[in-house]
């Protein structure tokens, strides 16, 4: 009974939600918590050119401040940009006798062409995007565990270009303020190289993160 009353109250409130017309020339800026959650896989780790059977690496997730913007060049089409403060990930391994391998940071600027199917006045504005991602790695540091095993080492990761898919929704509080939820799937591949006194270690990593964001926005 309580659940039925709550649903009825929510439905009765829907007409009171303000309309939120998007039109050509609008600029929508959003900020919130963004979680980069890698769907990682890798080749076997190669030490001095030889594969270590059964070995692989993994990448953990991280949450940072996400920033997105949309410029509407028509009533239903916009250009979207995803940016964030640098994501920081721990890289772990199995099958090589070392757990934590390194810590790396990256920035994932992503540009998409966005489609807003609900043209005209609508309090709820879903959208879909297709575009490209450029991921730049920096501040790569090998772990104390790896340095103890192989000697003082350094690690580098190649930057990546790839496809980006996006889906999101803006829900209006009034004519300007909105609540936003969005998700991206990024095609992200990199080659990692560790130079150590014990020899060179290499591995190919498919990161392919899901990026989830929940935040607030403002329409100018």
Backbone torsions as a table, in degrees:
resi	resn	phi	psi	omega
1	UNK	NA	-46.3	179.2
2	UNK	-61.7	-39.8	-179.4
3	UNK	-65.7	-39.5	179.1
4	UNK	-64.8	-39.7	178.7
5	UNK	-64.8	-40.0	-179.6
6	UNK	-65.8	-44.3	178.8
7	UNK	-61.6	-43.1	179.4
8	UNK	-62.8	-38.9	178.9
9	UNK	-65.6	-40.9	179.1
10	UNK	-65.2	-42.6	-179.9
11	UNK	-65.7	-37.9	180.0
12	UNK	-69.2	-23.5	-179.3
13	UNK	-82.8	-17.1	-174.8
14	UNK	-57.8	-43.3	179.7
15	UNK	-62.2	-19.4	-178.9
16	UNK	-82.3	-10.8	178.9
17	UNK	-67.6	131.7	-174.2
18	UNK	-70.2	148.5	175.1
19	UNK	-68.1	153.9	-174.9
20	UNK	-140.8	74.3	-176.4
21	UNK	-70.4	127.0	170.3
22	UNK	-99.4	136.5	-178.8
23	UNK	-145.1	164.2	-179.3
24	UNK	-54.1	133.8	179.5
25	UNK	97.9	-12.7	178.6
26	UNK	-69.7	146.7	173.1
27	UNK	-122.3	124.3	179.5
28	UNK	-116.4	120.3	177.9
29	UNK	-111.6	138.7	-176.5
30	UNK	-135.3	149.9	176.6
31	UNK	-145.1	145.1	179.5
32	UNK	177.4	-167.7	179.6
33	UNK	-83.7	127.1	179.6
34	UNK	-121.3	125.8	179.8
35	UNK	-110.2	121.7	175.1
36	UNK	-97.1	113.9	-173.6
37	UNK	-118.4	95.3	-175.6
38	UNK	-65.2	137.4	169.5
39	UNK	-100.7	70.9	-163.0
40	UNK	-87.0	147.2	169.6
41	UNK	-148.8	166.2	-176.8
42	UNK	-153.2	165.9	168.0
43	UNK	-73.5	173.6	170.1
44	UNK	-67.7	148.5	178.9
45	UNK	-70.9	135.7	178.7
46	UNK	-108.9	125.4	177.4
47	UNK	-114.0	117.6	-176.3
48	UNK	52.9	37.4	176.0
49	UNK	87.5	-8.0	-177.8
50	UNK	-104.5	132.1	178.5
51	UNK	-69.3	138.4	172.2
52	UNK	-94.0	108.7	-172.9
53	UNK	-58.7	131.7	177.1
54	UNK	80.4	4.2	-177.6
55	UNK	-89.7	157.7	176.5
56	UNK	-166.4	171.6	175.8
57	UNK	-128.5	159.6	179.7
58	UNK	-137.8	161.6	-177.6
59	UNK	-130.5	129.7	-178.3
60	UNK	-84.6	174.2	-178.1
61	UNK	-92.5	169.4	-179.8
62	UNK	-157.9	146.7	179.8
63	UNK	-116.2	133.7	179.7
64	UNK	-139.3	179.4	174.8
65	UNK	-75.6	120.2	177.2
66	UNK	-99.2	142.7	179.7
67	UNK	-131.8	126.8	177.1
68	UNK	-132.7	155.4	176.7
69	UNK	-143.4	148.4	175.4
70	UNK	-131.4	130.1	170.8
71	UNK	-111.2	120.1	-178.6
72	UNK	-85.2	115.4	175.6
73	UNK	-99.2	-2.0	166.8
74	UNK	-149.9	-178.1	-179.2
75	UNK	-70.9	-18.4	-176.4
76	UNK	-126.4	-7.4	-177.9
77	UNK	-121.7	139.0	178.3
78	UNK	-143.9	165.4	172.9
79	UNK	-105.9	124.1	-177.6
80	UNK	-111.5	145.3	177.6
81	UNK	-129.6	129.1	173.4
82	UNK	-106.2	129.5	174.3
83	UNK	-138.8	170.4	-178.4
84	UNK	-165.8	162.5	165.9
85	UNK	-68.9	156.2	-170.8
86	UNK	-58.4	128.8	172.7
87	UNK	-77.2	141.6	-178.7
88	UNK	-124.5	123.2	-174.1
89	UNK	-125.4	141.0	168.5
90	UNK	-87.2	136.2	177.0
91	UNK	-107.8	122.8	-179.1
92	UNK	-115.1	165.0	-179.0
93	UNK	-138.2	158.5	170.2
94	UNK	-134.8	151.0	177.1
95	UNK	86.9	3.7	178.6
96	UNK	-124.0	6.4	178.2
97	UNK	79.1	8.5	178.4
98	UNK	-130.2	130.6	-178.7
99	UNK	-85.8	-74.4	-179.9
100	UNK	-83.9	124.1	-176.3
101	UNK	-96.2	-45.3	-172.0
102	UNK	-164.5	170.1	169.1
103	UNK	-124.8	133.3	-178.6
104	UNK	-132.9	153.7	174.0
105	UNK	-119.0	154.0	177.5
106	UNK	-154.1	158.0	172.0
107	UNK	-119.1	134.4	-174.1
108	UNK	-116.9	53.5	-178.5
109	UNK	-54.9	132.0	-173.6
110	UNK	-133.7	128.1	-178.6
111	UNK	-114.3	128.4	-177.7
112	UNK	-133.8	151.3	167.0
113	UNK	-91.0	120.6	-173.4
114	UNK	-107.2	142.2	178.0
115	UNK	-119.0	124.1	178.0
116	UNK	-107.9	101.6	-172.6
117	UNK	-70.7	-19.5	-175.1
118	UNK	-95.8	75.6	179.0
119	UNK	-65.1	152.2	179.0
120	UNK	87.4	-163.5	-176.7
121	UNK	-75.0	123.7	176.2
122	UNK	-158.8	129.2	179.4
123	UNK	-70.4	-28.4	179.5
124	UNK	-111.3	120.2	-176.6
125	UNK	-120.0	92.7	172.9
126	UNK	-74.1	156.4	176.7
127	UNK	-151.9	160.1	-179.1
128	UNK	-135.7	144.3	-176.4
129	UNK	-137.5	152.5	176.1
130	UNK	-138.9	132.6	-178.3
131	UNK	-171.9	-149.1	-175.5
132	UNK	-129.2	150.8	177.0
133	UNK	-121.1	138.6	170.1
134	UNK	-120.0	121.1	179.5
135	UNK	-111.8	125.1	178.9
136	UNK	-112.2	122.5	177.7
137	UNK	-93.3	144.9	177.7
138	UNK	-159.2	174.2	179.5
139	UNK	51.7	38.9	178.3
140	UNK	-74.2	131.5	-179.8
141	UNK	-137.1	130.2	174.4
142	UNK	-73.4	153.7	-176.4
143	UNK	-81.0	161.0	175.7
144	UNK	-61.3	-35.6	180.0
145	UNK	-63.1	-44.1	178.9
146	UNK	-68.6	-41.7	-180.0
147	UNK	-63.7	-34.4	177.9
148	UNK	-67.5	-33.2	-177.6
149	UNK	-83.0	-38.5	-172.7
150	UNK	-112.0	-6.0	-171.8
151	UNK	92.4	166.4	-177.6
152	UNK	-56.7	123.3	-171.9
153	UNK	-130.3	166.8	171.9
154	UNK	-134.0	154.3	-176.4
155	UNK	-130.2	144.8	174.5
156	UNK	-137.1	147.0	177.9
157	UNK	-125.0	136.3	178.6
158	UNK	-70.8	142.1	173.3
159	UNK	-67.4	164.8	-171.5
160	UNK	-137.5	139.2	166.9
161	UNK	-113.0	140.5	178.7
162	UNK	-166.1	173.8	179.5
163	UNK	-73.6	148.6	177.0
164	UNK	-131.4	131.8	173.4
165	UNK	-114.5	145.9	-173.4
166	UNK	-143.1	144.4	169.9
167	UNK	-143.8	142.4	-178.9
168	UNK	-160.5	177.4	177.4
169	UNK	-151.0	136.7	172.0
170	UNK	-107.9	130.4	177.9
171	UNK	-118.9	122.1	-172.1
172	UNK	-80.0	136.4	166.2
173	UNK	-88.0	-39.8	177.1
174	UNK	-153.1	-157.7	-176.6
175	UNK	-69.7	-14.9	-176.5
176	UNK	-123.8	-43.5	-173.9
177	UNK	-85.9	139.8	-178.6
178	UNK	-137.8	155.9	167.2
179	UNK	-101.0	134.4	-176.3
180	UNK	-125.6	140.3	169.4
181	UNK	-133.5	136.7	-176.3
182	UNK	-150.9	156.6	176.7
183	UNK	-141.2	142.6	176.6
184	UNK	-126.4	149.4	169.1
185	UNK	-120.3	119.3	-174.2
186	UNK	-110.8	134.8	174.1
187	UNK	-87.2	104.7	-171.9
188	UNK	-133.7	113.5	177.6
189	UNK	-124.9	142.0	-179.9
190	UNK	-147.6	155.1	173.3
191	UNK	-108.6	127.5	180.0
192	UNK	-105.8	135.9	-180.0
193	UNK	-128.9	126.2	176.4
194	UNK	-113.2	123.3	174.8
195	UNK	-102.2	121.1	-176.4
196	UNK	-138.7	162.2	175.8
197	UNK	-59.9	-23.9	-178.8
198	UNK	-85.6	-3.4	-179.4
199	UNK	125.3	170.9	-178.2
200	UNK	-84.5	135.8	178.5
201	UNK	-117.4	130.0	-179.6
202	UNK	-132.3	154.2	176.4
203	UNK	-159.4	141.4	175.5
204	UNK	-96.1	127.6	-174.3
205	UNK	-121.7	127.5	169.8
206	UNK	-98.6	111.7	-175.1
207	UNK	-90.6	-48.8	175.6
208	UNK	39.6	64.3	-175.5
209	UNK	-77.3	150.5	159.6
210	UNK	-89.9	132.6	176.4
211	UNK	-116.0	121.0	-178.9
212	UNK	-112.2	137.1	-179.6
213	UNK	-139.9	138.3	174.7
214	UNK	-131.5	125.6	-177.0
215	UNK	-164.0	-170.1	178.5
216	UNK	-112.0	152.7	179.1
217	UNK	-139.3	167.9	179.1
218	UNK	-139.5	131.5	179.1
219	UNK	-97.9	123.1	178.9
220	UNK	-97.7	NA	NA
